[in-house]
Every structure is written in structure tokens, then in C-alpha cells.
Amino acid sequence: MRLLTDEQWARLAPCLPHNAGKPGRPFADHRRIIEGIIYRHRTGTPGRSAPRSVRALADGMEAPSRVGI
């Protein structure tokens, strides 16, 4: 499922951080993360209820209410 067109992604991608030359685990797929954020914002769906294709946010991320946001 794609929520951003390739043209929109081409404009957004250069603004995101990259980990070239940095130690540690590589960053997750930025497009998948951004589209997961957009999906959850549009639908208001809790992370575990989201379709697996956009569930990247639910995996390994604390709920904002638990971290004081």
C-alpha cells in the first residue's frame, strides 16, 4: 500500500536523516515509517490494529502517553 506518490517521496526523502558512516544498526525503511505515520494520523487506528503493511510504528515504539508526550 502506497500513501505517497513517488514524486512526493522524491521531495521528502532528502529531508530525512541517513546513517551513512555511523555505527550501529541501519535505520528502518523511511518510506514505510512515514507512510505508517500518515496512515495512523488519517485513520486514528491504534498500532496493533493497523494493517501489517503499515505496522512499523507499533513495533518497538513506546506509546506517547507512556513516555510523557
Residue pairs with C-beta under 8 A, 6 or more apart in sequence:
1 35
1 39
1 51
1 53
1 54
2 35
3 35
3 38
3 39
4 12
4 31
4 34
4 35
4 38
9 31
12 34
13 30
13 31
16 30
16 34
17 27
18 27
19 26
19 27
28 56
29 56
32 54
32 56
33 56
33 57
35 54
36 50
36 54
36 55
36 56
36 57
37 57
39 45
39 50
39 51
39 54
40 47
40 50
40 54
40 57
43 50
46 58
47 55
47 57
47 58
47 61
48 55
48 58
50 57
50 58
